[in-house]
Amino acid sequence: MTKMIFGPAFTEDGVLFRLWAPLHESVSLKIEGTDPRPMQAAEDGWHQCTVADAGPGTQYRFILPNGLQIPDPASRFQPQDVHGASEVVDLAAYRWNTREWTGRPWEEMVIYELHIGCFTPQGTFKAAIDRLDHLRELGVTALQIMPLSDFPGRYNWGYDGVLPYAPDSTYGRPEDLMALVDAAHERSISVFLDAVYNHFGPDGNYIPSYAPLFTDHHRTPWGHGINYDGEGSEMIREFFIENATYWINEFRLDGFRFDAVHAIKDDSAEHLLHALARRVRAAAGDRHVHLIVENEANDSDLLKRDADGEARLFTAQWNDDVHHVLHITATGETFGYYADYAGDAGKLGRALTEGFVFQGEHMPYRGRSRGRPSGHLPPTAFVSFIQNHDQIGNRALGDRIMASSPTDAVKAVTSIYLLAPQIPMLFMGEEWGAREPFPFFCDFDESLNEKVRKGRREELSRLPGFDSDELLDPTAPSTFAAAKLDWSKRTSSEMLEFYRMLLDLRHQRIVPLLKGAGGGNAVSRSAGSTLVVDWALAGDRRLHLDANLGSEAAPLLQQRNEGEMIFRLGGSDGGKLAPWTVIWSISKGEGMKAIGR
């Protein structure tokens, strides 16, 4: 095993069990089937005990002075869920087939977000392996797996995890997850994990009973912030940083998507996010490791590049702004936060050329300014999508964009985000036009379940449908079951071939232009539903987009007299673009040419 501070360790004398419990002077260890034994108090709040006859498969708990029995906060596996005993696992015993794997460069990424429990009927790591060939043939080069930290109950989105070192037992054993990563690497597919370091779930988090996990100096949407900068914070910080390096080293993951980093509050000299990025990159060594953030604040400082164009901290950010303008284009919906992105194609032009639509301007829905300038960043600093778990799940019925939008409109926005220079991300099933909903779901006791039902209605009350009697019960087994993909519908899908063609085109023609492409080299122009965008990319090449994103014909904004057309959806006649027309072309030239001149 990699030398770590937290969790059990194999030694010559047996298994060393340890717990950081600075709020107690004594702690006991209970090996299942034996009597409790006292642990030795060490410096700085640590308690430890070596058991000679313990080994892989040994189940254990810690007992606090008040009699409370708790799992190991760094448990590697919880066979009886979050309130049960922890199990010793020898992760080093797994024999990797792809030990020489070093990852893939970021510009090659085509990301596929999936939920293990809903991706297949079985909902397991092993079952997911059987679908990897489909993803490889599609053109996917990276999985992004929704959070795996052990959560209470039979099903959960993953954001209610409480044991961040233990992959949830409903999906399989840790070795099964290793096999999934190994199989993905055999197919040249990277694997990213969605990591939640901003809060814990409401059931099964025992850490506050023995360590200063939370602080009242910071507030988050989930209550008190995690103690990253107060008394006792040094070890709390290490717990999470070591967790990230644990996934990189032990499971050979290729990176992370960090959930809601704007909610990670830290006034330390080195913010946790900075320390986290630094340590993860050091742990990865020469491997390609990519760090993605979700950041409601649109803080472009986290995405800074060095003189060689490499990311100093984080590789990219989920770009909700691109999603919002593309969603409005395809659906016509302008309720809630969508209203701030509606009005004209110019907002889409800004999202495609500069990343963020809001770069410090006042955002009416938020009631305050949002974002920082982002036009200086390369397009690969942004991950674009037309669907993800949040944007589907935060709808009253969890319905996808395909469920009610015209096919021509969906194809138009798809051909934009899959061929644009930003890094594309698909949501599972999207490639064949899956219509299964992906509503929020969880499984607590009835008291917490009722709080979830009420909380969802209140939190999302500004969005349509959350006051309806038809609102899905997020705690019902039927809600979880409805979210599982129906793979039988893939074979009859016309959309699937469309996605395959676009992703093949991306790998052949777009990806070679991205390495070394800088920021500030794109311009756009719009009028009504028509949009023209030009990017200066690598190899002295320029990429051009001409589109009419409306249901009626519209005049051409610019006549192209040069370059090679690589994709056309729709058409043009008599100086007009037909409805839902998208044309991509590539030309060679020095620098950018002003559009319309």
C-alpha positions as CSV (number, residue, x, y, z in Angstrom):
1,M,0.0,0.0,0.0
2,T,1.1,3.6,-0.6
3,K,2.2,5.1,2.7
4,M,-0.7,7.2,4.0
5,I,-1.7,8.8,7.3
6,F,-5.3,7.8,7.3
7,G,-6.8,4.3,7.3
8,P,-5.4,0.9,8.1
9,A,-1.8,0.1,7.2
10,F,-0.1,-3.3,6.7
11,T,3.1,-3.6,8.7
12,E,5.5,-6.5,9.5
13,D,3.7,-6.9,12.9
14,G,0.2,-7.0,11.5
15,V,-2.3,-4.3,10.6
16,L,-1.9,-0.9,12.2
17,F,-5.3,0.7,12.9
18,R,-5.4,4.5,13.6
19,L,-7.9,7.2,14.2
20,W,-7.4,10.9,14.6
21,A,-9.8,11.8,17.4
22,P,-8.4,14.9,19.2
23,L,-11.6,15.5,21.1
24,H,-11.1,12.3,23.1
25,E,-8.3,11.1,25.4
26,S,-9.1,7.4,24.8
27,V,-10.5,5.3,22.0
28,S,-11.0,1.5,21.7
29,L,-10.8,-0.8,18.7
30,K,-13.3,-3.5,18.2
31,I,-12.5,-6.3,15.7
32,E,-15.7,-8.0,14.8
33,G,-16.2,-11.2,16.8
34,T,-13.7,-10.1,19.5
35,D,-13.8,-7.9,22.6
36,P,-12.8,-4.3,22.4
37,R,-9.2,-3.4,23.0
38,P,-7.8,0.0,24.1
39,M,-5.8,2.0,21.5
40,Q,-2.6,3.8,22.4
41,A,-2.9,7.6,22.5
42,A,-0.2,9.2,20.4
43,E,0.7,12.8,19.8
44,D,-1.6,15.4,18.2
45,G,-4.8,13.5,18.8
46,W,-3.9,10.2,17.2
47,H,-4.9,6.8,18.6
48,Q,-3.4,3.6,17.2
49,C,-3.3,-0.1,17.7
50,T,-1.5,-2.9,15.8
51,V,-3.3,-6.3,15.6
52,A,-1.1,-9.2,14.6
53,D,-3.8,-11.6,13.3
54,A,-5.7,-8.9,11.3
55,G,-5.6,-8.9,7.5
56,P,-7.6,-8.5,4.4
57,G,-11.3,-9.1,5.2
58,T,-11.0,-8.1,8.9
59,Q,-14.0,-6.0,9.9
60,Y,-13.6,-3.4,12.6
61,R,-15.0,-0.3,14.3
62,F,-13.8,2.3,16.7
63,I,-15.5,2.9,20.1
64,L,-15.6,6.3,21.7
65,P,-15.6,6.8,25.5
66,N,-19.4,7.3,25.4
67,G,-19.9,3.9,23.8
68,L,-20.6,5.2,20.3
69,Q,-19.3,2.7,17.7
70,I,-18.1,4.3,14.5
71,P,-16.6,3.2,11.2
72,D,-13.2,4.3,10.1
73,P,-13.5,7.8,8.4
74,A,-10.9,6.5,5.9
75,S,-12.5,3.1,5.5
76,R,-11.6,1.4,2.3
77,F,-14.9,-0.6,2.2
78,Q,-18.2,-0.7,4.0
79,P,-19.9,-4.0,3.3
80,Q,-22.9,-3.2,5.6
81,D,-23.3,0.5,4.6
82,V,-22.2,3.7,6.4
83,H,-23.3,2.6,9.9
84,G,-21.6,-0.8,9.7
85,A,-18.1,-2.1,10.3
86,S,-15.2,-1.1,8.1
87,E,-13.3,-3.8,6.2
88,V,-9.5,-4.1,5.7
89,V,-8.7,-4.2,2.0
90,D,-5.3,-4.9,0.5
91,L,-5.5,-2.6,-2.5
92,A,-1.9,-3.5,-3.5
93,A,-3.0,-7.0,-4.2
94,Y,-4.8,-6.0,-7.4
95,R,-2.7,-6.9,-10.5
96,W,-2.9,-4.1,-13.1
97,N,-2.9,-5.0,-16.8
98,T,-2.2,-1.3,-17.7
99,R,0.6,-0.3,-15.3
100,E,2.3,1.5,-18.1
101,W,-0.7,3.7,-18.8
102,T,0.3,7.4,-18.6
103,G,-3.0,9.0,-19.6
104,R,-4.0,11.1,-22.6
105,P,-3.4,14.8,-23.3
106,W,-6.3,17.1,-22.4
107,E,-7.0,18.3,-25.9
108,E,-8.0,14.7,-26.8
109,M,-10.7,14.6,-24.2
110,V,-14.3,13.7,-25.1
111,I,-15.9,13.3,-21.7
112,Y,-18.8,11.0,-20.8
113,E,-20.5,11.7,-17.5
114,L,-22.2,8.6,-16.0
115,H,-23.9,7.4,-12.8
116,I,-22.7,3.8,-12.0
117,G,-26.1,2.9,-10.5
118,C,-28.1,4.0,-13.6
119,F,-25.6,3.4,-16.4
120,T,-26.6,-0.3,-16.6
121,P,-29.5,-2.4,-15.4
122,Q,-27.2,-4.0,-12.8
123,G,-25.8,-0.7,-11.7
124,T,-22.3,-2.1,-10.8
125,F,-18.7,-1.5,-11.7
126,K,-18.5,-4.9,-13.3
127,A,-21.5,-4.3,-15.5
128,A,-20.1,-0.9,-16.7
129,I,-17.0,-2.7,-18.1
130,D,-19.3,-4.5,-20.6
131,R,-20.3,-1.1,-22.1
132,L,-16.8,0.3,-22.6
133,D,-16.5,-1.0,-26.1
134,H,-19.6,1.0,-27.0
135,L,-18.0,4.2,-25.6
136,R,-14.7,3.6,-27.4
137,E,-16.5,3.1,-30.7
138,L,-18.5,6.2,-30.1
139,G,-15.3,8.3,-29.7
140,V,-15.3,8.8,-25.9
141,T,-11.9,9.2,-24.4
142,A,-12.8,9.9,-20.8
143,L,-15.3,8.7,-18.2
144,Q,-16.4,11.1,-15.6
145,I,-18.0,9.0,-12.8
146,M,-20.5,10.7,-10.4
147,P,-19.4,10.6,-6.7
148,L,-18.7,7.1,-5.3
149,S,-18.1,8.0,-1.6
150,D,-20.1,5.6,0.5
151,F,-23.6,7.0,1.1
152,P,-26.5,5.8,3.2
153,G,-29.1,3.7,1.7
154,R,-29.7,1.8,-1.6
155,Y,-29.4,4.6,-4.1
156,N,-28.1,8.2,-4.2
157,W,-26.8,10.7,-6.7
158,G,-23.5,10.5,-4.7
159,Y,-23.5,14.0,-3.2
160,D,-24.6,12.7,0.2
161,G,-21.4,10.6,0.7
162,V,-19.9,10.5,4.2
163,L,-16.9,8.1,3.8
164,P,-14.8,9.5,1.0
165,Y,-12.2,6.7,0.8
166,A,-14.8,3.9,0.4
167,P,-16.5,3.3,-3.0
168,D,-20.2,2.6,-2.2
169,S,-20.8,-1.1,-1.7
170,T,-24.0,-1.1,-3.8
171,Y,-21.7,-0.7,-6.9
172,G,-19.3,-3.5,-5.9
173,R,-16.0,-3.9,-4.1
174,P,-12.9,-1.6,-4.5
175,E,-11.3,-4.3,-6.6
176,D,-14.2,-4.1,-9.0
177,L,-13.6,-0.3,-9.4
178,M,-10.0,-1.0,-10.1
179,A,-11.0,-3.5,-12.8
180,L,-13.2,-0.9,-14.4
181,V,-10.4,1.7,-14.4
182,D,-8.0,-1.0,-15.8
183,A,-10.5,-2.0,-18.5
184,A,-11.0,1.6,-19.5
185,H,-7.3,2.2,-19.8
186,E,-7.0,-0.9,-22.0
187,R,-9.3,0.9,-24.4
188,S,-7.3,4.2,-24.1
189,I,-10.2,5.8,-22.0
190,S,-9.2,8.0,-19.1
191,V,-11.3,7.9,-15.9
192,F,-12.2,11.0,-13.8
193,L,-14.0,10.9,-10.5
194,D,-16.4,13.6,-9.2
195,A,-15.1,14.5,-5.8
196,V,-17.1,16.3,-3.1
197,Y,-15.0,18.3,-0.7
198,N,-17.4,21.0,0.2
199,H,-19.9,19.1,2.5
200,F,-20.9,15.8,3.9
201,G,-24.3,14.0,3.6
202,P,-26.9,14.3,6.4
203,D,-26.7,10.7,7.6
204,G,-23.7,8.6,8.7
205,N,-21.0,11.3,9.2
206,Y,-19.5,10.6,12.7
207,I,-16.4,12.7,12.4
208,P,-17.8,15.7,14.3
209,S,-18.2,13.4,17.4
210,Y,-14.4,13.1,17.7
211,A,-12.7,15.8,15.5
212,P,-13.3,19.5,14.6
213,L,-14.6,18.8,11.1
214,F,-16.8,21.9,10.9
215,T,-16.4,25.6,11.6
216,D,-19.0,28.3,12.4
217,H,-16.8,30.9,10.6
218,H,-18.0,29.8,7.2
219,R,-21.4,29.0,5.9
220,T,-22.3,26.9,2.8
221,P,-25.7,25.9,1.3
222,W,-25.5,22.8,3.5
223,G,-24.7,24.5,6.8
224,H,-21.4,25.1,8.6
225,G,-18.4,25.0,6.3
226,I,-15.7,22.4,6.6
227,N,-12.9,23.5,8.9
228,Y,-10.1,24.2,6.4
229,D,-8.6,27.2,8.2
230,G,-9.4,27.1,12.0
231,E,-8.1,25.3,15.0
232,G,-7.3,21.7,14.1
233,S,-7.7,22.4,10.4
234,E,-4.2,21.1,9.4
235,M,-5.3,17.5,9.8
236,I,-8.7,18.1,8.2
237,R,-7.0,19.6,5.2
238,E,-4.7,16.6,5.0
239,F,-7.6,14.2,5.2
240,F,-9.1,15.5,2.0
241,I,-5.8,16.1,0.1
242,E,-4.7,12.6,1.0
243,N,-8.0,11.4,-0.2
244,A,-7.4,12.9,-3.7
245,T,-3.9,11.4,-3.9
246,Y,-5.3,8.1,-2.7
247,W,-7.6,7.9,-5.7
248,I,-4.8,8.9,-8.0
249,N,-2.2,6.4,-6.6
250,E,-4.3,3.4,-5.5
251,F,-6.9,3.5,-8.2
252,R,-4.8,5.1,-10.9
253,L,-7.5,7.6,-11.8
254,D,-6.7,10.3,-14.4
255,G,-8.2,13.3,-12.6
256,F,-11.2,14.8,-10.9
257,R,-14.2,17.0,-11.3
258,F,-14.4,18.9,-8.1
259,D,-17.9,19.7,-7.0
260,A,-19.0,23.3,-6.3
261,V,-15.6,24.7,-5.4
262,H,-17.2,28.1,-4.7
263,A,-18.6,26.5,-1.5
264,I,-15.1,25.5,-0.3
265,K,-14.3,28.4,2.1
266,D,-10.8,28.9,3.3
267,D,-8.9,31.9,4.6
268,S,-5.5,30.1,4.9
269,A,-2.4,31.5,3.4
270,E,-2.6,28.7,0.8
271,H,-6.2,28.0,-0.1
272,L,-7.2,24.3,0.0
273,L,-7.8,24.3,-3.7
274,H,-4.3,25.5,-4.5
275,A,-2.8,23.0,-2.1
276,L,-5.0,20.2,-3.5
277,A,-4.0,20.9,-7.1
278,R,-0.3,21.1,-6.2
279,R,-0.3,17.9,-4.3
280,V,-2.4,15.9,-6.8
281,R,-0.1,16.9,-9.7
282,A,3.0,16.0,-7.6
283,A,1.5,12.6,-6.8
284,A,0.7,11.9,-10.4
285,G,4.3,12.5,-11.5
286,D,4.7,12.2,-15.3
287,R,1.2,10.9,-15.9
288,H,-1.5,13.1,-17.6
289,V,-3.8,14.1,-14.8
290,H,-6.6,16.7,-15.4
291,L,-8.4,18.7,-12.8
292,I,-11.9,20.1,-13.5
293,V,-13.9,22.4,-11.3
294,E,-17.5,23.3,-11.0
295,N,-17.6,26.9,-10.0
296,E,-20.7,29.0,-9.8
297,A,-18.6,32.1,-9.2
298,N,-16.9,31.7,-12.6
299,D,-13.5,32.5,-11.0
300,S,-11.2,32.4,-14.0
301,D,-8.2,32.8,-11.7
302,L,-8.3,29.1,-11.0
303,L,-7.8,28.4,-14.7
304,K,-4.6,30.5,-15.2
305,R,-2.0,29.2,-17.6
306,D,1.8,29.4,-17.4
307,A,4.1,30.8,-20.1
308,D,3.9,27.4,-22.0
309,G,0.1,27.4,-21.9
310,E,-0.1,24.7,-19.2
311,A,-2.6,24.9,-16.4
312,R,-1.0,26.2,-13.2
313,L,-3.8,24.8,-11.0
314,F,-7.0,23.5,-12.7
315,T,-7.3,22.3,-16.2
316,A,-10.8,23.5,-17.0
317,Q,-14.2,24.4,-15.6
318,W,-17.6,23.1,-16.4
319,N,-19.1,25.9,-18.6
320,D,-22.7,26.3,-17.5
321,D,-22.9,29.5,-19.6
322,V,-22.5,27.5,-22.8
323,H,-25.1,25.0,-21.7
324,H,-27.6,27.8,-20.9
325,V,-27.4,29.5,-24.2
326,L,-27.5,26.2,-26.2
327,H,-30.4,25.0,-24.1
328,I,-32.4,28.1,-24.8
329,T,-31.6,27.8,-28.4
330,A,-33.0,24.2,-28.6
331,T,-35.9,24.5,-26.2
332,G,-37.0,28.2,-26.2
333,E,-37.2,28.0,-22.4
334,T,-36.5,31.3,-20.7
335,F,-37.6,30.7,-17.1
336,G,-35.4,31.0,-14.0
337,Y,-31.7,31.6,-14.7
338,Y,-32.3,31.0,-18.4
339,A,-33.8,34.4,-18.7
340,D,-30.4,36.0,-18.2
341,Y,-29.0,34.2,-21.2
342,A,-31.9,34.8,-23.6
343,G,-32.3,37.5,-26.3
344,D,-29.9,36.9,-29.1
345,A,-27.2,34.6,-30.5
346,G,-24.5,37.1,-29.3
347,K,-24.5,35.5,-25.9
348,L,-23.7,32.2,-27.5
349,G,-21.0,33.8,-29.5
350,R,-19.4,35.2,-26.3
351,A,-19.6,31.8,-24.6
352,L,-17.9,30.1,-27.5
353,T,-15.2,32.7,-28.0
354,E,-14.5,33.8,-24.4
355,G,-15.8,31.1,-22.2
356,F,-18.1,32.9,-19.8
357,V,-21.1,35.0,-20.7
358,F,-21.0,36.8,-17.4
359,Q,-17.5,38.1,-16.6
360,G,-18.2,40.5,-13.8
361,E,-21.5,41.9,-15.1
362,H,-24.7,42.1,-13.0
363,M,-26.8,38.9,-13.3
364,P,-30.4,39.6,-12.6
365,Y,-31.3,36.1,-11.4
366,R,-28.5,36.1,-8.8
367,G,-29.2,39.7,-7.9
368,R,-25.4,40.5,-8.1
369,S,-22.4,40.4,-10.3
370,R,-20.9,37.2,-11.5
371,G,-17.6,36.0,-12.9
372,R,-14.3,37.4,-13.9
373,P,-12.8,38.1,-17.3
374,S,-12.1,34.9,-19.2
375,G,-11.4,35.9,-22.8
376,H,-7.7,35.5,-22.3
377,L,-8.0,31.7,-21.6
378,P,-7.7,29.1,-24.3
379,P,-10.9,27.4,-25.4
380,T,-9.8,24.1,-23.8
381,A,-10.1,25.8,-20.4
382,F,-13.8,25.2,-20.6
383,V,-15.9,22.0,-20.7
384,S,-19.1,22.4,-22.7
385,F,-22.3,20.3,-22.8
386,I,-26.0,20.4,-23.5
387,Q,-26.9,18.1,-20.6
388,N,-25.4,17.0,-17.3
389,H,-26.8,15.5,-14.1
390,D,-27.6,18.9,-12.5
391,Q,-29.2,20.5,-15.6
392,I,-31.5,17.4,-16.0
393,G,-32.0,16.6,-12.4
394,N,-33.0,20.1,-11.4
395,R,-36.0,19.9,-13.6
396,A,-39.3,18.9,-11.9
397,L,-39.6,15.7,-13.9
398,G,-35.9,15.2,-14.6
399,D,-36.6,15.3,-18.3
400,R,-33.8,15.5,-20.9
401,I,-33.5,17.9,-23.7
402,M,-34.4,15.2,-26.2
403,A,-37.8,14.6,-24.6
404,S,-39.5,17.6,-25.9
405,S,-37.2,19.6,-28.2
406,P,-37.4,19.4,-32.1
407,T,-34.8,17.0,-33.5
408,D,-33.5,19.6,-35.9
409,A,-32.8,21.9,-33.0
410,V,-31.1,19.3,-30.9
411,K,-28.9,18.2,-33.8
412,A,-27.9,21.9,-34.4
413,V,-26.8,22.5,-30.9
414,T,-25.1,19.1,-30.7
415,S,-23.1,19.8,-33.8
416,I,-21.9,23.1,-32.3
417,Y,-20.7,21.8,-28.9
418,L,-19.2,18.6,-30.2
419,L,-17.1,20.5,-32.9
420,A,-16.3,23.7,-31.0
421,P,-12.7,24.0,-29.6
422,Q,-14.0,23.7,-26.0
423,I,-13.8,20.2,-24.5
424,P,-17.1,18.4,-25.0
425,M,-18.9,16.3,-22.3
426,L,-21.9,14.0,-23.0
427,F,-24.3,12.7,-20.4
428,M,-24.9,9.0,-20.4
429,G,-27.4,7.9,-23.1
430,E,-27.4,11.2,-24.8
431,E,-25.7,9.7,-27.8
432,W,-28.7,7.7,-28.8
433,G,-31.3,10.3,-27.7
434,A,-32.2,8.5,-24.5
435,R,-35.4,9.8,-23.0
436,E,-35.2,8.2,-19.6
437,P,-35.4,11.0,-17.0
438,F,-32.6,11.6,-14.5
439,P,-34.4,13.0,-11.5
440,F,-32.7,13.5,-8.1
441,F,-32.9,10.4,-5.9
442,C,-31.8,9.3,-2.5
443,D,-32.7,6.8,0.2
444,F,-32.7,7.9,3.8
445,D,-34.9,7.1,6.8
446,E,-38.4,8.5,6.6
447,S,-37.6,11.5,8.8
448,L,-34.8,12.6,6.4
449,N,-36.8,11.6,3.4
450,E,-39.5,14.0,4.3
451,K,-37.0,16.8,4.8
452,V,-35.5,16.1,1.3
453,R,-39.0,16.2,-0.3
454,K,-39.7,19.6,1.4
455,G,-36.2,20.9,0.8
456,R,-36.3,20.2,-3.0
457,R,-39.6,22.0,-3.4
458,E,-38.3,25.1,-1.5
459,E,-34.8,25.2,-3.0
460,L,-36.1,25.0,-6.6
461,S,-39.3,26.8,-6.1
462,R,-38.3,29.5,-8.7
463,L,-38.3,26.8,-11.4
464,P,-41.5,25.6,-13.0
465,G,-43.1,22.3,-11.9
466,F,-41.8,22.2,-8.3
467,D,-45.2,23.2,-6.9
468,S,-47.0,20.5,-8.9
469,D,-48.6,17.3,-7.6
470,E,-46.8,15.5,-10.4
471,L,-43.4,16.2,-8.9
472,L,-41.5,13.0,-8.6
473,D,-40.7,11.7,-5.1
474,P,-36.9,11.8,-4.9
475,T,-36.9,9.0,-2.2
476,A,-39.1,6.5,-4.0
477,P,-37.5,3.4,-5.5
478,S,-39.5,4.0,-8.7
479,T,-37.7,7.3,-9.2
480,F,-34.3,5.6,-9.1
481,A,-35.5,2.8,-11.3
482,A,-36.9,5.2,-13.9
483,A,-33.4,6.8,-14.3
484,K,-31.7,3.6,-15.5
485,L,-30.7,3.6,-19.1
486,D,-32.6,1.4,-21.5
487,W,-29.9,0.0,-23.7
488,S,-32.3,-1.8,-26.0
489,K,-33.2,1.5,-27.5
490,R,-29.7,2.2,-28.7
491,T,-29.9,-0.2,-31.6
492,S,-32.8,1.6,-33.3
493,S,-31.3,5.1,-32.7
494,E,-30.7,7.3,-35.7
495,M,-29.0,9.9,-33.4
496,L,-26.2,7.4,-32.5
497,E,-24.7,7.5,-35.9
498,F,-24.9,11.3,-35.9
499,Y,-22.9,11.4,-32.7
500,R,-20.3,8.9,-34.0
501,M,-19.8,10.9,-37.2
502,L,-19.4,14.2,-35.3
503,L,-16.9,12.7,-32.8
504,D,-14.9,11.0,-35.5
505,L,-14.7,14.4,-37.3
506,R,-13.7,16.0,-34.0
507,H,-10.8,13.6,-33.5
508,Q,-9.7,13.9,-37.1
509,R,-10.0,17.6,-37.8
510,I,-10.5,19.6,-34.5
511,V,-8.3,17.9,-31.9
512,P,-5.0,18.5,-34.0
513,L,-5.7,22.2,-33.9
514,L,-6.1,22.5,-30.1
515,K,-2.6,21.8,-28.7
516,G,-1.0,25.1,-28.1
517,A,-4.0,27.2,-29.1
518,G,-4.0,30.3,-26.9
519,G,-6.8,32.5,-25.7
520,G,-8.0,35.9,-27.0
521,N,-7.9,34.6,-30.6
522,A,-11.6,34.3,-31.4
523,V,-14.2,36.7,-32.6
524,S,-18.0,36.5,-33.2
525,R,-20.8,38.4,-34.8
526,S,-24.6,37.8,-34.6
527,A,-27.8,39.1,-35.9
528,G,-31.1,37.6,-34.8
529,S,-30.8,33.9,-34.9
530,T,-27.6,33.9,-37.1
531,L,-24.1,33.5,-35.7
532,V,-20.6,33.7,-37.2
533,V,-17.5,32.7,-35.1
534,D,-13.8,32.5,-36.1
535,W,-11.1,31.0,-34.0
536,A,-7.3,31.2,-34.6
537,L,-6.0,27.8,-33.6
538,A,-2.7,25.9,-33.8
539,G,-0.8,25.2,-37.0
540,D,-1.7,28.5,-38.5
541,R,-5.3,27.3,-39.0
542,R,-8.6,29.1,-38.5
543,L,-11.8,27.4,-37.6
544,H,-15.1,28.9,-38.8
545,L,-18.7,28.5,-37.7
546,D,-21.7,29.8,-39.6
547,A,-25.1,29.0,-38.2
548,N,-28.8,29.9,-38.3
549,L,-30.2,28.7,-34.9
550,G,-33.8,29.5,-35.7
551,S,-36.8,27.9,-37.2
552,E,-37.0,30.3,-40.2
553,A,-34.5,31.1,-43.0
554,A,-32.2,34.0,-42.2
555,P,-29.7,36.0,-44.3
556,L,-26.0,35.0,-44.4
557,L,-23.8,37.3,-42.3
558,Q,-20.7,36.6,-44.3
559,Q,-19.8,35.0,-47.6
560,R,-17.0,32.4,-47.2
561,N,-14.6,32.5,-50.2
562,E,-11.9,30.4,-48.6
563,G,-11.2,27.3,-46.6
564,E,-12.5,23.8,-46.6
565,M,-16.0,23.0,-45.4
566,I,-15.8,20.0,-43.0
567,F,-19.4,19.8,-41.9
568,R,-22.8,21.0,-43.0
569,L,-26.2,20.5,-41.4
570,G,-29.0,22.3,-43.3
571,G,-28.2,24.5,-46.2
572,S,-28.2,27.9,-47.9
573,D,-29.9,29.3,-50.9
574,G,-30.1,32.8,-52.4
575,G,-27.9,34.3,-49.7
576,K,-30.0,32.8,-46.9
577,L,-29.3,30.0,-44.4
578,A,-32.1,27.4,-44.0
579,P,-33.5,26.9,-40.5
580,W,-31.2,25.1,-38.1
581,T,-28.2,25.3,-40.4
582,V,-24.7,24.7,-39.0
583,I,-21.6,24.9,-41.2
584,W,-18.1,24.3,-40.0
585,S,-15.0,25.1,-42.1
586,I,-11.2,25.3,-41.8
587,S,-8.9,27.7,-43.5
588,K,-5.2,28.6,-43.4
589,G,-4.0,32.1,-42.8
590,E,-2.0,34.5,-40.6
591,G,-3.9,35.7,-37.6
592,M,-7.6,36.6,-37.4
593,K,-9.6,38.3,-40.0
594,A,-12.3,40.6,-38.8
595,I,-15.7,39.2,-39.4
596,G,-17.8,41.0,-41.9
597,R,-14.9,43.1,-43.4
